[in-house]
């Protein structure tokens, strides 16, 4: 029997998917990307914001129809939507045979066994259960980069966020287990490790009584075969001088930092339950750029939070203009039931949210293009991602670009390159968020 496995949502969810795939592969199941060939469909769902929830529901409904038509033997839903809306899914989509909660990914085999034997029984574990990490894993990112989930859950409890209710409290994965995972990934050809969690900067506080991320970085950097280590989801209030120094001095750690700040108005930051204010954000950004002059800073913002006035929005525009982030994403506020923000007065209409989102992104596009153009003539190292069909053009990423969220570097060359190769490139131009370049040792056309 062939399985179609659909992984939705964030990179942390993808790690869970890869661990479920690893268990299924070890049992001998085969996989397909073609719906018409699938006997079993497993959907690892997301419910973080409204758009993600809608995508998950539509995907499940699509396969529920195929189950109704007798084309599928089993339909299993895993992940955040399954954890948060188990009763609703069973009531509204009876074609779903079983649910697997966020902390029950090690139960995927026994769940599928039960379903194929005609018994429907969900696998739901305590969301504060210790991290599940000692599982086989099938990497789906092409093999040259992989995500390493270093912790589960979150203790911050921002007023708009459902993560603590579906993923539990913050729990770190033991350092030895992460080293073992990373070594296996490196042995299998992974050259870039991307460290993820709901918040990476708090790594180790629960296990070791201190922020142990710098220590983890040093240990991971010793693994042969790893070339780049990238950090995502670093909350600004938790960034220490020791972490900055580690990024600055550890050669394998990319001078790249993803810092989700969400807003720049103190009034809105307070309503969001965030721990920083604008002055602290500006101070941290200045410190990072002072101590690591070539650091690439990415952030995310939320527009249209309840009570956000035109003045608050203008303040965010001023902040974005002044800070000149290298990379920036903006999301319209999503009203999630069960969160404090959902009950706040001053809810804002969808059109206003998206208009404000568009304004910020138009400003950021100008900033990003100017920064990209300023790189013309510079030489930079890049990792090859793939080749454009029927063209002598390769896609690559620089250390300034995380996969799937940042831009690409387009390299025209007749030379044969492989995904995962590292090349030295001279930047010759820019196009919106992307760069254009040529190999260092090839003559200009």
Beta strands, then each sheet from edge to edge (+ up, - down):
strand 1: 2-7
strand 2: 30-31
strand 3: 40-45
strand 4: 74-78
strand 5: 98-100
strand 6: 145-149
strand 7: 151-152
strand 8: 171-172
strand 9: 192-196
strand 10: 228-231
strand 11: 253-258
strand 12: 296-303
strand 13: 327-332
strand 14: 379-387
strand 15: 393-398
strand 16: 409-412
strand 17: 422-431
strand 18: 434-439
sheet 1: 2+ 1+ 3+ 4+ 5+
sheet 2: 6+ 9+ 10+ 11+ 12+ 13+
sheet 3: 7+ 8-
sheet 4: 14+ 15- 16+ 18+ 17- 14+
end
